[in-house]
Amino acid sequence: MQMLKEILYPRVWEYAVIGKDENEVKEAIFQILDIPFTFTRIRPSSKGNFISVHIILEVDSQDTRDSIFRALSAHKHIKMVI
């Protein structure tokens, strides 16, 4: 049986936020997040159908991390969050 490593908080966390349009994805992120974050990478998919916007930010708990994930995932301009 493999033991899961405990995640200690606060810690820096990265999300990959995927959508169709870079500006819409960025605007959605600005609308949702009220804490400081940084864009680290923006990459189009191999066929150019999607854009991946990577952000990093500090989260203070698992609940905060999950809440941000759910809020980003629920936005109409965001297709997926990793």
C-alpha positions, -999 to 999 in steps of 0.1 A, spaced: 0 0 0 14 34 -10 12 62 14 2 97 1 25 125 10 10 152 32 7 186 16 18 213 39 2 248 38 6 276 29 22 266 -3 26 278 -39 2 260 -63 -1 259 -101 -32 256 -121 -34 251 -159 -65 268 -171 -77 257 -205 -102 274 -228 -108 285 -264 -97 322 -263 -67 335 -244 -84 369 -235 -116 352 -223 -96 328 -201 -75 356 -186 -105 377 -179 -122 347 -162 -92 343 -140 -92 380 -131 -129 378 -123 -126 348 -100 -93 353 -81 -91 380 -55 -57 370 -43 -23 377 -60 -13 353 -88 12 352 -116 8 340 -152 37 316 -158 31 302 -192 6 305 -221 5 278 -247 -17 270 -276 -27 234 -282 -10 215 -311 -39 221 -334 -46 256 -321 -81 249 -309 -74 256 -272 -51 278 -251 -35 268 -218 -29 296 -193 -8 285 -163 -10 305 -131 8 302 -98 -5 315 -64 -2 308 -28 -30 288 -12 -34 285 26 -54 252 28 -68 223 9 -102 240 11 -89 271 -6 -72 251 -33 -103 231 -40 -125 262 -39 -103 279 -65 -104 248 -87 -142 246 -86 -147 283 -93 -124 282 -123 -139 250 -136 -174 264 -134 -167 295 -155 -183 295 -190 -151 304 -208 -130 278 -191 -132 242 -205 -109 225 -180 -86 231 -151 -56 209 -142 
